[in-house]
């Protein structure tokens, strides 16, 4: 069982003015399930730092996610409740959380470590292979729907939160997850006024209407699919507010304009996943993934095949002038004969 704890471990000595010293290599973190020694800095984000750590009791690497801002006692309690909920998400495509520790108000989460990096590391080099896109979307969709079945909405699906491990896609960072039917504060975004990452947020996350639900995660997954297929985001802007405005007001550009290799059927599926109204999207993330993979494997299935009808000259073989003249007289004779016969039948009596 995961439990949030306050500790007087060696790492607490690095707290200064509510912030951690940037150099934590070699420091220890004492948690409910063991002691973790910070080994290497992995990445720096807007709200947290990621470190590789050694789990002494298990003698293996784990990832320590340490937030970069102080949390109130209320938010600590909220985080504890969420960690309890997330610990139940036992799925091959969802990252495992092992421990949750509070260091004087700065929260640390211990989870699985994947050295290969995230999907974000694979982007930036143009469109990805269609079959690879389909595989990643299918795996993450299964994870998303499993979380939904447990009453949890992720709210921040993006390439940086999709880890890659030996061809397996793993959904991570449920830091701003929402429990269905309950309100969760925006404490994980620090002082931001919105919950999520602007480029991947759904319109309802921006406007607050209609209520955020499972279709929110399906929208974000469609944004990720759009980016993998085109190398571009469907909405962009110079500022976060400009991106959010575009989300609500502007339609997403057609994928085929950015990547001419995208078939109309694939484009149709992704654009449906990006519908501004949740009711017009797919009923589940898995439904979106299934439709996308079918469109990728059978790009022309939904397109009616136009049958070209041959004209009369194309049907007839090439005839010589003599044969053609004979055919003309034959048609004239038959026409006259059947015309006379019809007149006799109608007026002869």
Helices and strands as residue ranges (DSSP letters): G 10-14, E 15-16, E 19-20, E 28-30, E 35-44, E 48-55, E 60-67, H 73-86, E 97-103, E 106-112, G 119-121, H 130-149, E 152-153, G 159-161, E 162-165, E 168-171, E 178-179, G 187-189, G 198-200, H 203-207, H 214-230, H 240-249, H 255-258, H 264-273, G 278-280, H 285-297, H 312-315, H 321-347
